[in-house]
Amino acid sequence: MTVEYVLLLFATFFFILKAFMTAPAEAFKTSGPRLGARIEQQLTTGAGFKPIDGNHIGWDGETR
């Protein structure tokens, strides 16, 4: 009975480990190019920038 529990524990552990290893890689592969294009568009058009303290320009949410 103990052997079955240990085997079940190992199987569950490796299943969860595989999910943690592959999910971020797949998410980056599918959304990485879209995120890169969005950043390039914002840098090209100047969208997302706002003035901070006079002449300084920073990204949204940045405070000095």
C-alpha positions, 0 to 999 in steps of 0.5 A: 500500500505504501509503495502505491502511495509513493508511486502516486506521489512521484507521478503527481509530482512529475506531472505538476513539474512538467506543467510548470516547465512547459506552460511559461515557455508555451505562453512566451512563444505564443504571446512574445511576438505580439508583445514585441510588436506592441512595444515597438509600436509604442516606441515608434509613435510615442504612445505610453509616455507622459511628462514627469517633472517638467522636461523628463519623460518616463514610461506610464507609472514611473515616478521620480 
